[in-house]
Amino acid sequence: MCAELVLPGSCAAGAGFIVPVKLLSSDARVPERAYDGDAAFDLYAAEAATLAPGGRAVIGTGIALGLPPGLAALTLPRSGLAARHGISIVNAPGLIDPGYRGEVRIILLNTDLDDSFEVSAGDRIAQLLLLPITAVSLACVEALEDTPRGDRGFGSSGRGERA
């Protein structure tokens, strides 16, 4: 029970990055892109659950990823589930580090305050976006370089058109 995700990139003789995917259950499915050229792969539920109005549940996908060093994955909500049913991901985006080898699990949130939402095994519940990570170091300094924005934060650019 194994498969591979092939990502555009720079290895395997031009085929892209190859990410091993381990299927952990009989209800698991290898993530797939809905359309050629899509940035993210659909993730499928490997178990059923009911999300009560305003409730949340941790849903297993039944897969584990073999992310290589230099590649991380983000789990993102599906826009159709959000628009039609108010379903989102509590910790969106969820981060999967390259060293993690456990099951990819999604914390779904039902933002609808009236209707429950049923998840069935095989439902597309989230998206998986794989991204390169750059080596970065942090350095403690006494002052930061000035910028036109400065320290203006939340809401500082307004809501409508700017003059």
N, C-alpha and C positions, 0 to 999 in steps of 0.2 A: 504494500500500500504506500506508494510514493509517487512523486511527480516533480516537475520543475516549472518555475515561472521564468520566462525569458524576457528580459528588459532591454530596451535599446541602450547601448553603452559601448564599452570598449574591450570586451574580452570574448573568448570562444570564437576566434576567427571571424569577428564582425557580427556574430549572432546576438551580442548583448550580454549583460550580466545574467548569469544563471543562478537562481535562488532555489535551493532544495526545499520542497514542501513535504512534510510528513503528515499523512492522514492518520488521525488518532482514533477514529471511530468509523463504523460502517455508514453513518449518515454524513460524514465529512465530504466536502467537495473542494477540488482545487479552485482557488480564485480565478476568475476569468474577466477579461475586458468585454463590455457589452458591445462595443464597436471598435473597429480598427482605428488606431491612433488615439484612443482614450488614454488619459493620464493615469487613471486608477483602475484597479481590479475590484470586481464585486466580491464581497465576503458573504458566505452563506451560513445560516444557522444550522447547527448540528443537533439541536434540541428544541423542544417546544416550550413555550412559556406564555403566560397571560400577564400583560402589563395593565394594572388597574388604572383608572383615571389619576393622573398625577404621580403614578408609581414608576418604579424602575426595576430592572432585572439584569443580572449578569448572564449573558448568553454565550455559550461555547460555540466556536466555529469548527471544532474538531480538527484543527490543523496546527502544526508547529512549523516555524520558518527557520531555515539555516542561513540567516543573513550574514554575509561576509563582513569583515572589518571595512569601514568606510561607507557602509550602506545602512540606513535606518528606515523604518516604516512608520507611517502615520495612519491611524484609523479615523475615518471621516464619516459624517452622516450622509445618508442618501437623500437627495433633494426631493424626490417623489414621495418618500415616506414622511418627510417633514411637512411638505405642502398638503398632502392628502389626509394625513393622520396625526400630525403633530409629534412624530417620533424623531428623537434626536439622540445624541450620545452625550452622557453626562460630562465626560472629561475630554470632549472634542477639542483639538485632535488628541487621540491617544497615541502614545509613543511606544514603539517596539525597538529596543536597543539591539545592536548587532550580536551581543553575547547571550541574549535571552533565547532559550530553546523550549519553553513551555507552550501550552496551548494559547492561541490568540483568542481572547475573550472580549466581548463588547458589552459595555454598560449602557443599555438602552434606557431612555427616559420617555415616558408618555406624557407630553405636555397638555394633552386634551383633558379637560376637567370633567367631561361628561361621559365619554365612551372608553371602554377597555379596548386593548389592542391585542390580538392573538398572533403569536409568532409560531410558525410551524417549521420543523426541520426541512431544509431546502430553500427557505425564504432568503432572499437577498436582504441583508440587514445593515450593511455598512460598506464602505469602500476602503481599499488598501492602497496607499500612495507610497511608493518607494523612492527615497531621495538619497543622493550622495551627502555625506557629512564631511566637513572640512576640519582639519586639525586647527584648534584655536586655543590660545592661552589668555588668561585674564591677568591684568597688571593693576595693582592698587596705585592710584595717583592722588596728588593733593588737589588738582583742579582738572576740569575737562575743557576741551576746546570749545569756544563759543560758536553757536550756530544761529541762523535767523529765527528758528523756533525757540531756542533756549529751553526753559523749563516749563513752558506752557503745555499742559496735559489734556486730560479728558474734556472734550467739547470745545477746545480752543479754536478750532477752525470753523465752528458754526454748523448750521444745518443746510442752509440754502446756498445760492450763488454767492461767490465772493466778489467784491468790487475790484 
